[in-house]
Amino acid sequence: MKVDFTRWLPAIAKTNDRIQTIAKTPNRRTVLSIAGVAVLGGLAFGPMASAAPVTAGPHAGAVAAIGLATGKSREGATVESALTTGESISKTTSAEQPDLDELIPHGLEGAQSRIPLDDAQLENAEAIIKAAKETGVGERGAVIGVATSLQESKLYNLGHLGANNDHDSQGLFQQRPSSGWGSPDEITDPEYASKAFFDALKNVGGWNDLPLTAAAQTVQVSAYPYAYAQWEEQAADVVQQLW
């Protein structure tokens, strides 16, 4: 289990041949494993009671590299909802959508951060939500899972980043093989990683009655336990729209 993941490292490569992807079509897995990396500023947070809002997404070079790595690009795409722009979503819901008051039952803790989400991030969020349904943790569990992944990897399925890697942490939740989370192949499988996270969450007594950051921290054992709270509102929006 990761203990001191302090920065987001989905970064950019200078040329196409420095971007490696591992794609497994049966579970539509894509792992971002980038040889030449540069840290994207403004998206890393240390210990805090409340986080400063994040309004900017990855810069153009990072977007291009991620597009190459995932085989997807948002260039020319039509923005269909606030999920792609990082804007707040209206609290108006349809009959099929969970209510935001149920998704955030304990209120928000501190200032909230938001980032735009691209196709790869939305697909990974869908995998987390699907696992939440299958493991029985429901909508609230899905919010905790999406918020945790937003903090750990910004919803990118990260492979090993070489010298820039945080120990042996990989995947959506930066889980560590050395801590018993599974093999590198397993923890970079969004379905496996999400179910492993939720299985651990279910072992936390009264997890659904805990504030999000407490529930997430009990599973993750992060050096920055308060950082998860800043993503609760955006995670709830994502779950509401994709549930």
N, C-alpha and C positions, 0 to 999 in steps of 0.2 A: 504494500500500500504506500502511496506516495506520502512524503512527509514535508517536503519543502519546495514544492513547485511554485516558483516565484514569478514566472513570466510566460507570456504566450509566445510560442515559437513556430506557428505556421508561417513561414517566411518565404523569401523570394529567391529564385535562382537566376543567374545571369543569362543562361542559354538553355534551350530545350533539353540538351543532352545531360544537364545537371539535375533534371527533374525525373525521379523514378516513381512509378506507380505500381502498386500490387493490386490487381483487380481479380476478384473471384466472382464470376457471373452467377453462380447458384444463389448467393445471398446478396448480390449487387454490392459487394463490399469494395470500397476504394480507400486505400491507405495513402496518406500524404507522407512520403519519405523523401526529404529534399537534401541533397548533398551540400550545396552552398546556401547558407541561410543568413538572414539579417533580421534582427529583432524588430518587430513593428511597435513603435512607441505609442504610449498613451493607452495601452490596453492591459497593463500589468498593475496589480494592486498589492500592497503589503497589508499588514494588520491594520484594521480600522473599525471604528464604530459605525461610520457611514461613508459610502464611497462617492467620489466625485463623479458626476454623470459623464458618460462617454457618448459623444454625438457623432464622431467620425468613424467611418468604416476603414477597411484596409486601403492603402494607397494603390494607385493604378498598377504599379509593378507587381504587388502582391496579388491583386485580383487576376492579373494575366497569368501568373505562375500557378495559382490555385486552379484556374480554368484549365490550364494544360494538364495539371496533375489529375484532375477529376474527369477530364474529357467533357467538361461543361463550361459554358460561358454565359454570362448575363448580358453580353454586348448585344444591343438591339432588342433586348427583351422588354416586354411591357410589364410595368409594375402593377400587380393585381391586388395587392393589399399592403397594409402597413407592416406586415412581416418582412417584406423585402427592403423597406426603407428605415426600419428601426423606430417608426413613429408609434405613438400610443394608439391602441385599438379602442373603438367605441365600446361602451359597456352594454350596448344593445345586443341581445343574443337571440338565436333561433331556438326552437324547441329541442333541437338535437345537441346544442352546445351547452357545456357546463357553465354554470353561473360563476362570474368572477369572485363573488363573495364566498362561494364554496371552495374555489381554487386558492384563495388567500384568506383562510379563516381566522388567522391571528393578526392580520394587519401587516403592513410593510415595516421593515426595520431599516431606518435610515434612508439616505438618498439612493435613488435608483439609477442604474446605468442601462444604456441601450446601444445596440449595434445593428446595422442592416444585416439581413441574412440572405445569402445566395442559395442557389439550387442545392449545392452539396450540403450546406448546413440544414436546410429544410428537410432534405431526405434523411439526414441523421436524426433530426428531431422526430420525424415520423417513426423511425426505428425505435427510439426511446419510448414514445407513446405506445406503440404496438406492444413492446415488452411490458410496459406498465399494465396494460389490459390483461396480458397473458399471465402475469405473475400475481394479479389480484390486488395490486396496490392502488389501482384506480386513478382518478383525476389528480388528487392531491399528491400521490406518489409520483405521477408523471411530471408535475410542476417541480418537485424536488429534484427529479432526475435531469430535467432540461436545464434548470438553474445551475446544478452542479457541473454539467458539461459545458455550459456557457462560461463558467469560471475557469474550468480546468483546460479546455481546449478550444473555446469559442465555437463549439459544435463541429469542429473538424476532427476527422478520424486520423490522428497523427501517428505515423510510424516512428521509428527510431531516428533521431536528429543528430546522430554522431556526437561530437564533442559538446554540442549545445543541448543535448538531452538532459533531463532531470533524472539522474540515476538511470533506472531501466523503465521509467514510466512511459506508457504508450496508450494510444487509443482515445476514445471520446472522454473517458473519465480519468486518464492518466494513471491507470492501474499498473501495478508492478508484478511481474512474474516472480521476483524474489520474495514477495510478500504473500505468495500463494493465490494470486488472482487468476492464474492460468498461464498458458504459454503465450509468447508474442503473437502467434497466429490467432489464438483465441481472443485475447484482449483487444485485438484490432478488428475483430468481427463485431459490428455494432449490436447485433442481436445477442451474442454471448455476453459482451461487456455490459449491456443494459440489464440483462437478466441477472448477472452476477451482482451488479449494484443493488438491484431491487431485492434479491434474496438476502443480501447483507442488511438492507434497510429493514426488512421484515423481522430481523432478529433484534432490532432496537426496540426495547420496551416502550410502548406508547408513542411510537414515532409520529403517528398522525396527529397527536396532540401537542407535539413540540414545534417551536418556531423552526422555520426552514433551515436556518443556518446551524441550529443545534442538531437537527436530524442528519443533515449532510455531513457535518463535521464528525459525528459519531462513526459514520461509515468511512470517511476519507482520511481522518486523522491528519489534517493539514496543519502546516505551520501558520496558516493565515485563516483561522476559523470564521472570522467575521466577513470574509470576502464573498461568501455565497449569497448573503442577504441582498446584495445590490441587484441581483438578476431575477428576483422573485416576480416582479411585475411583468417583465418581458416574457419570462417563462410561462406565466399564467396566460398571457395573450396568445402565445404559441400553442399551448395546449387547448385553449378554448377554440381556436380556429382550426386546428388539425385533428381534434378528437373525433 
